[in-house]
Amino acid sequence: MSDNEPLWNWKLNLGIALTSVILIASQPNQVSATSLDDSEVIHSLSLAQTNKRLRTRPLSKIYLAQSQFPNPIPPRTPEPPIRDPQPQPSPPIELKPAPTPTPSGLSEIPGTITVKQFKFIGNTAFSNNELRELVKEFINKPISFAELLQVEEIIKNKYTAGCRGDNQQPCYLNSGAFIPANQTFTKDKAIITVRVVEGGIENIEITGLNRLRSGYIRSRIERGISQPL
């Protein structure tokens, strides 16, 4: 028994050693398998927690996160509206003084004439006495026919005096005077007729009225143009 005891101990130790080797050899597979199972479990838990956070995330934060992405299409700049061209206002009508008709050749008549009186016709803005006062320097003295024609200019200046500068006199821009031709008079005591032409409106035409009567408008206009223009 004593002789076989070392052999038995050696076999026992060898068996224990082999068993340990087998256990050690098989243990990495188990550990690896265990490790693989744990990573899958952890990965599953991670996905579950992520899905839970997404489900419980407030909508405002999700919208905010989506709005942070740049818009690939830039907003279109609105084009300015096309406007129809407005009609340009007509330029104001400039009224020019009416030309004073002059008898042809009257200024070239030789000799002199003595005027006894000037007779005015057609004047309403100024009286005969006012106009005679303007030409009294040509009365009862010999004057040439060129000087006689100056009476026309003097009367015209009386009507248009208020149209110049800050003159406070009335302005009758379209009025004037002329000495008609074919008058018969003597050289010593001539009575000269001077015709005054006062500007005015010959006709009033009213169109396009919807509510007001044309007669009412006409009466208002005629009231404002009772004086010469």
VOBA-1610 file (N, C-alpha, C; in pm, whole numbers, padded with zeros to 5 digits, always signed):
BEGIN
Met+00083-00119+00000Met+00000+00000+00000Met+00085+00122+00000Ser+00189+00116+00069Ser+00282+00228+00076Ser+00357+00243-00051Asp+00381+00128-00123Asp+00453+00138-00251Asp+00365+00202-00357Asn+00242+00178-00350Asn+00151+00232-00454Asn+00099+00371-00419Glu+00126+00418-00303Glu+00071+00550-00262Glu+00128+00662-00343Pro+00256+00666-00374Pro+00306+00776-00459Pro+00246+00772-00596Leu+00230+00655-00654Leu+00170+00645-00786Leu+00027+00695-00785Trp-00041+00660-00685Trp-00182+00705-00678Trp-00189+00854-00662Asn-00103+00907-00581Asn-00101+01054-00562Asn-00066+01124-00692Trp+00028+01062-00765Trp+00068+01126-00894Trp-00047+01124-00991Lys-00121+01012-00997Lys-00238+01004-01085Lys-00346+01102-01042Leu-00363+01115-00915Leu-00464+01208-00865Leu-00429+01350-00900Asn-00302+01380-00881Asn-00258+01518-00914Asn-00270+01544-01063Leu-00235+01440-01144Leu-00245+01457-01290Leu-00391+01474-01331Gly-00477+01400-01265Gly-00620+01415-01298Gly-00672+01553-01261Ile-00627+01600-01147Ile-00671+01736-01106Ile-00619+01840-01202Ala-00493+01820-01244Ala-00433+01917-01337Ala-00504+01916-01469Leu-00536+01796-01521Leu-00608+01789-01648Leu-00746+01851-01636Thr-00805+01825-01523Thr-00939+01885-01503Thr-00932+02035-01501Ser-00827+02084-01438Ser-00810+02231-01433Ser-00784+02287-01570Val-00703+02214-01648Val-00675+02262-01786Val-00801+02264-01868Ile-00880+02158-01853Ile-01007+02152-01929Ile-01099+02265-01888Leu-01104+02288-01758Leu-01190+02397-01709Leu-01141+02531-01760Ile-01007+02546-01756Ile-00950+02675-01801Ile-00971+02691-01950Ala-00958+02584-02025Ala-00975+02593-02171Ala-01118+02624-02209Ser-01209+02567-02133Ser-01351+02591-02166Ser-01402+02722-02109Gln-01334+02780-02017Gln-01383+02902-01949Gln-01383+03024-02040Pro-01282+03043-02129Pro-01288+03162-02217Pro-01410+03162-02305Asn-01451+03046-02355Asn-01571+03045-02438Asn-01692+03090-02360Gln-01698+03044-02237Gln-01811+03086-02154Gln-01806+03234-02125Val-01682+03280-02097Val-01670+03425-02069Val-01703+03505-02191Ser-01654+03455-02306Ser-01681+03527-02431Ser-01829+03527-02461Ala-01889+03410-02439Ala-02033+03402-02463Ala-02106+03493-02369Thr-02059+03493-02243Thr-02125+03580-02146Thr-02108+03726-02184Ser-01983+03758-02229Ser-01959+03897-02268Ser-02044+03936-02386Leu-02058+03848-02485Leu-02140+03878-02602Leu-02284+03897-02563Asp-02331+03814-02471Asp-02470+03829-02427Asp-02489+03960-02354Asp-02391+04000-02272Asp-02403+04127-02198Asp-02405+04246-02291Ser-02322+04245-02399Ser-02319+04360-02492Ser-02450+04372-02567Glu-02506+04254-02604Glu-02635+04261-02671Glu-02741+04316-02579Val-02735+04273-02453Val-02834+04324-02357Val-02817+04473-02338Ile-02689+04518-02325Ile-02663+04663-02305Ile-02709+04741-02426His-02681+04686-02548His-02721+04754-02671His-02873+04763-02679Ser-02942+04656-02639Ser-03088+04658-02640Ser-03141+04759-02542Leu-03080+04762-02423Leu-03123+04861-02323Leu-03099+05003-02374Ser-02985+05024-02443Ser-02955+05159-02494Ser-03057+05202-02597Leu-03095+05110-02688Leu-03196+05145-02789Leu-03331+05171-02725Ala-03363+05093-02626Ala-03491+05113-02558Ala-03496+05248-02489Gln-03385+05282-02422Gln-03382+05412-02353Gln-03388+05527-02453Thr-03319+05511-02569Thr-03322+05618-02671Thr-03462+05636-02726Asn-03529+05523-02757Asn-03666+05533-02807Asn-03758+05595-02704Lys-03735+05565-02580Lys-03819+05621-02474Lys-03799+05771-02464Arg-03668+05814-02478Arg-03642+05959-02469Arg-03705+06032-02587Leu-03703+05969-02705Leu-03764+06033-02822Leu-03914+06043-02807Arg-03975+05937-02748Arg-04120+05941-02731Arg-04161+06043-02627Thr-04077+06063-02528Thr-04113+06157-02421Thr-04056+06295-02443Arg-03987+06319-02558Arg-03926+06452-02583Arg-04035+06551-02622Pro-04033+06670-02568Pro-04137+06769-02603Pro-04132+06801-02751Leu-04251+06830-02808Leu-04260+06861-02951Leu-04186+06988-02986Ser-04187+07084-02893Ser-04121+07212-02922Ser-03972+07193-02945Lys-03909+07099-02870Lys-03766+07075-02888Lys-03739+07006-03020Ile-03830+06914-03060Ile-03812+06846-03188Ile-03824+06945-03303Tyr-03924+07032-03296Tyr-03940+07133-03401Tyr-03821+07226-03404Leu-03769+07257-03284Leu-03653+07345-03279Leu-03533+07279-03344Ala-03516+07150-03318Ala-03404+07080-03378Ala-03419+07072-03529Gln-03542+07053-03578Gln-03563+07048-03722Gln-03540+07183-03787Ser-03575+07290-03716Ser-03560+07423-03775Ser-03416+07468-03784Gln-03326+07398-03716Gln-03186+07438-03719Gln-03116+07394-03848Phe-03180+07306-03925Phe-03119+07266-04051Phe-03134+07377-04154Pro-03032+07411-04228Pro-03043+07519-04328Pro-03139+07483-04439Asn-03214+07584-04486Asn-03310+07563-04594Asn-03234+07555-04726Pro-03242+07444-04796Pro-03164+07434-04921Pro-03213+07527-05030Ile-03341+07572-05025Ile-03396+07659-05129Ile-03410+07800-05072Pro-03337+07899-05122Pro-03350+08036-05068Pro-03486+08094-05100Pro-03539+08178-05013Pro-03671+08238-05040Pro-03665+08327-05162Arg-03771+08327-05239Arg-03778+08405-05363Arg-03814+08550-05332Thr-03734+08638-05383Thr-03760+08781-05361Thr-03879+08824-05446Pro-03983+08880-05382Pro-04100+08922-05462Pro-04065+09035-05557Glu-04113+09025-05679Glu-04088+09130-05778Glu-04180+09249-05754Pro-04131+09369-05776Pro-04217+09487-05755Pro-04333+09485-05852Pro-04450+09528-05806Pro-04567+09528-05896Pro-04548+09624-06011Ile-04600+09585-06125Ile-04591+09669-06245Ile-04707+09769-06242Arg-04672+09893-06240Arg-04774+09998-06235Arg-04794+10058-06375Asp-04918+10086-06402Asp-04947+10151-06529Asp-04896+10294-06526Pro-04834+10339-06635Pro-04785+10478-06636Pro-04898+10577-06622Gln-04878+10671-06531Gln-04978+10774-06508Gln-04969+10879-06618Pro-05084+10924-06665Pro-05079+11029-06768Pro-05020+11157-06713Gln-04932+11215-06790Gln-04868+11339-06750Gln-04967+11455-06761Pro-04967+11543-06660Pro-05058+11658-06668Pro-05021+11748-06784Ser-05123+11802-06843Ser-05101+11893-06955Ser-05036+12022-06906Pro-04943+12077-06982Pro-04881+12202-06939Pro-04983+12315-06936Pro-04967+12408-06843Pro-05062+12519-06836Pro-05061+12601-06964Ile-05177+12647-06998Ile-05191+12728-07119Ile-05147+12871-07088Glu-05055+12917-07164Glu-05004+13052-07146Glu-05083+13147-07236Leu-05151+13241-07173Leu-05228+13339-07248Leu-05139+13456-07284Lys-05129+13480-07410Lys-05049+13591-07459Lys-05139+13709-07494Pro-05089+13828-07476Pro-05171+13945-07511Pro-05212+13941-07657Ala-05337+13980-07678Ala-05387+13982-07816Ala-05315+14091-07894Pro-05272+14060-08015Pro-05205+14163-08096Pro-05301+14276-08132Thr-05250+14393-08130Thr-05331+14510-08164Thr-05329+14532-08314Pro-05445+14522-08377Pro-05446+14544-08523Pro-05414+14689-08556Thr-05328+14707-08651Thr-05285+14841-08691Thr-05320+14865-08837Pro-05383+14973-08868Pro-05413+15003-09009Pro-05285+15011-09090Ser-05284+14939-09198Ser-05163+14935-09280Ser-05137+15071-09343Gly-05012+15114-09331Gly-04970+15238-09395Gly-05009+15365-09324Leu-05083+15358-09210Leu-05127+15481-09144Leu-05010+15558-09085Ser-04911+15485-09033Ser-04796+15554-08974Ser-04707+15620-09078Glu-04724+15581-09205Glu-04639+15636-09309Glu-04703+15754-09382Ile-04822+15793-09338Ile-04888+15907-09404Ile-04812+16034-09367Pro-04772+16112-09466Pro-04699+16235-09434Pro-04791+16343-09379Gly-04732+16443-09318Gly-04808+16555-09266Gly-04849+16534-09122Thr-04931+16626-09071Thr-04977+16623-08933Thr-05128+16634-08929Ile-05182+16608-08808Ile-05325+16616-08785Ile-05347+16673-08646Thr-05452+16753-08632Thr-05488+16810-08503Thr-05615+16741-08455Val-05605+16672-08342Val-05717+16595-08288Val-05794+16683-08190Lys-05924+16692-08214Lys-06010+16767-08123Lys-06061+16677-08011Gln-06088+16551-08042Gln-06147+16460-07943Gln-06120+16316-07984Phe-06101+16232-07880Phe-06094+16087-07900Phe-06226+16025-07853Lys-06282+15942-07937Lys-06407+15875-07905Lys-06379+15725-07887Phe-06410+15674-07768Phe-06381+15534-07736Phe-06508+15451-07744Ile-06498+15333-07803Ile-06611+15239-07811Ile-06561+15100-07769Gly-06651+15024-07705Gly-06619+14887-07665Gly-06555+14875-07528Asn-06534+14985-07458Asn-06468+14980-07327Asn-06573+14967-07217Thr-06551+14872-07123Thr-06636+14854-07005Thr-06555+14857-06876Ala-06430+14819-06881Ala-06348+14815-06760Ala-06311+14955-06714Phe-06290+15045-06809Phe-06254+15183-06777Phe-06351+15276-06850Ser-06381+15388-06784Ser-06475+15484-06843Ser-06408+15567-06952Asn-06491+15640-07028Asn-06437+15727-07132Asn-06349+15836-07074Asn-06391+15891-06961Asn-06312+15997-06900Asn-06174+15946-06857Glu-06167+15822-06805Glu-06038+15767-06765Glu-05945+15750-06885Leu-06001+15706-06994Leu-05918+15685-07113Leu-05879+15819-07177Arg-05970+15916-07177Arg-05935+16047-07233Arg-05824+16113-07153Glu-05824+16090-07022Glu-05718+16148-06939Glu-05581+16093-06978Leu-05578+15972-07026Leu-05451+15910-07065Leu-05394+15971-07193Val-05480+16018-07281Val-05433+16066-07413Val-05454+16216-07431Lys-05470+16286-07323Lys-05497+16430-07335Lys-05379+16507-07394Glu-05259+16452-07387Glu-05142+16522-07442Glu-05146+16528-07595Phe-05234+16448-07657Phe-05243+16448-07803Phe-05358+16537-07854Ile-05423+16608-07764Ile-05539+16689-07800Ile-05495+16832-07833Asn-05560+16886-07940Asn-05548+17027-07978Asn-05404+17069-08007Lys-05331+16983-08072Lys-05199+17020-08121Lys-05165+16933-08241Pro-05088+16982-08333Pro-05053+16901-08450Pro-04967+16782-08410Ile-05007+16665-08453Ile-04931+16541-08428Ile-04919+16466-08560Ser-04816+16387-08569Ser-04799+16302-08688Ser-04886+16178-08673Phe-04902+16109-08783Phe-04980+15985-08777Phe-04907+15877-08697Ala-04777+15881-08691Ala-04702+15787-08607Ala-04730+15814-08460Glu-04741+15942-08423Glu-04777+15976-08285Glu-04921+15937-08254Leu-05007+15950-08354Leu-05146+15911-08334Leu-05157+15763-08298Leu-05073+15680-08357Leu-05078+15536-08328Leu-05029+15503-08187Gln-04962+15597-08123Gln-04919+15573-07984Gln-05037+15563-07889Val-05151+15620-07931Val-05272+15612-07848Val-05312+15465-07827Glu-05296+15384-07928Glu-05328+15242-07916Glu-05244+15175-07806Glu-05116+15204-07806Glu-05027+15143-07707Glu-05057+15193-07566Ile-05094+15320-07553Ile-05125+15376-07421Ile-05249+15310-07363Ile-05352+15291-07444Ile-05475+15226-07395Ile-05448+15080-07359Lys-05370+15013-07442Lys-05337+14872-07413Lys-05260+14859-07283Asn-05165+14948-07258Asn-05087+14944-07133Asn-05176+14968-07011Lys-05281+15045-07028Lys-05375+15068-06918Lys-05445+14938-06879Tyr-05481+14858-06977Tyr-05551+14733-06949Tyr-05457+14625-06893Thr-05333+14626-06931Thr-05240+14520-06889Thr-05143+14564-06780Ala-05166+14682-06721Ala-05073+14732-06619Ala-05068+14640-06497Gly-05181+14582-06458Gly-05185+14495-06341Gly-05122+14359-06363Cys-05082+14328-06484Cys-05022+14197-06515Cys-04871+14198-06497Arg-04813+14309-06462Arg-04668+14321-06451Arg-04628+14339-06305Gly-04545+14249-06255Gly-04489+14262-06120Gly-04595+14262-06012Asp-04575+14349-05913Asp-04665+14358-05797Asp-04764+14472-05813Asn-04794+14510-05935Asn-04889+14618-05959Asn-05026+14578-05907Gln-05090+14666-05834Gln-05219+14637-05773Gln-05336+14668-05866Gln-05309+14718-05985Gln-05418+14749-06078Gln-05472+14620-06140Pro-05593+14627-06194Pro-05650+14508-06260Pro-05566+14465-06379Cys-05569+14336-06405Cys-05493+14279-06517Cys-05591+14224-06620Tyr-05592+14285-06736Tyr-05674+14239-06848Tyr-05578+14202-06960Leu-05526+14082-06952Leu-05415+14042-07038Leu-05455+14035-07184Asn-05578+13998-07213Asn-05621+13978-07352Asn-05700+14096-07406Ser-05676+14213-07354Ser-05747+14333-07399Ser-05649+14429-07466Gly-05700+14511-07553Gly-05618+14609-07624Gly-05705+14711-07695Ala-05645+14790-07780Ala-05718+14895-07854Ala-05653+14918-07989Phe-05732+14967-08083Phe-05678+15002-08215Phe-05765+15111-08277Ile-05706+15183-08368Ile-05775+15289-08442Ile-05823+15230-08573Pro-05954+15216-08593Pro-06004+15156-08717Pro-05967+15241-08838Ala-05948+15172-08948Ala-05918+15241-09074Ala-06047+15295-09138Asn-06030+15364-09247Asn-06142+15418-09326Asn-06225+15518-09246Gln-06162+15594-09159Gln-06231+15701-09088Gln-06220+15831-09171Thr-06324+15911-09163Thr-06325+16040-09232Thr-06317+16150-09128Phe-06221+16233-09137Phe-06203+16343-09043Phe-06124+16455-09112Thr-06130+16573-09055Thr-06056+16688-09106Thr-05920+16695-09040Lys-05831+16766-09102Lys-05695+16775-09049Lys-05687+16867-08928Asp-05778+16966-08916Asp-05764+17064-08810Asp-05844+17028-08685Lys-05962+16971-08699Lys-06048+16939-08585Lys-06099+16795-08600Ala-06008+16706-08593Ala-06043+16565-08617Ala-06099+16501-08490Ile-06201+16419-08512Ile-06255+16335-08403Ile-06217+16190-08437Ile-06127+16136-08358Ile-06070+16004-08385Ile-06143+15899-08301Thr-06190+15794-08367Thr-06254+15682-08297Thr-06148+15577-08261Val-06149+15536-08135Val-06058+15430-08086Val-06144+15313-08038Arg-06126+15196-08100Arg-06203+15078-08060Arg-06123+14997-07958Val-06187+14971-07844Val-06126+14891-07738Val-06178+14748-07750Val-06087+14653-07751Val-06122+14511-07758Val-06089+14449-07623Glu-06193+14414-07549Glu-06175+14352-07417Glu-06192+14201-07431Gly-06092+14127-07381Gly-06097+13982-07392Gly-06208+13922-07308Gly-06265+13814-07357Gly-06374+13748-07286Gly-06395+13608-07340Ile-06494+13540-07287Ile-06529+13404-07329Ile-06654+13411-07415Glu-06645+13359-07535Glu-06757+13363-07627Glu-06860+13255-07597Asn-06815+13135-07559Asn-06907+13024-07542Asn-06861+12936-07428Ile-06954+12879-07353Ile-06925+12789-07241Ile-06990+12655-07271Glu-06910+12551-07279Glu-06959+12415-07300Glu-06929+12331-07176Ile-07032+12269-07122Ile-07020+12190-06999Ile-07055+12045-07032Thr-06964+11952-07004Thr-06987+11810-07030Thr-06940+11728-06910Gly-06990+11605-06904Gly-06944+11511-06802Gly-07007+11528-06665Leu-07119+11597-06655Leu-07184+11615-06526Leu-07272+11494-06495Asn-07268+11450-06368Asn-07351+11338-06324Asn-07459+11382-06225Arg-07425+11473-06137Arg-07520+11513-06032Arg-07562+11658-06045Leu-07469+11746-06080Leu-07500+11888-06087Leu-07563+11922-06222Arg-07646+12024-06222Arg-07709+12070-06345Arg-07616+12164-06419Ser-07617+12154-06550Ser-07530+12239-06631Ser-07567+12386-06618Gly-07696+12415-06600Gly-07737+12555-06584Gly-07679+12618-06459Tyr-07671+12540-06351Tyr-07613+12593-06227Tyr-07465+12622-06245Ile-07394+12530-06308Ile-07250+12551-06331Ile-07228+12669-06425Arg-07311+12681-06527Arg-07295+12790-06623Arg-07314+12926-06555Ser-07414+12935-06467Ser-07439+13063-06400Ser-07322+13102-06310Arg-07261+13004-06246Arg-07145+13032-06161Arg-07027+13080-06244Ile-07006+13018-06358Ile-06893+13058-06442Ile-06916+13196-06500Glu-07037+13222-06547Glu-07066+13353-06605Glu-07053+13464-06502Arg-07084+13433-06378Arg-07068+13534-06274Arg-06922+13572-06253Gly-06833+13475-06270Gly-06692+13503-06250Gly-06624+13566-06370Ile-06688+13563-06486Ile-06625+13619-06606Ile-06702+13740-06657Ser-06774+13806-06569Ser-06849+13924-06613Ser-06755+14036-06654Gln-06636+14041-06596Gln-06538+14142-06634Gln-06453+14091-06750Pro-06391+14180-06826Pro-06304+14134-06936Pro-06183+14059-06883Leu-06131+13968-06964Leu-06015+13888-06926Leu-05887+13963-06958
//
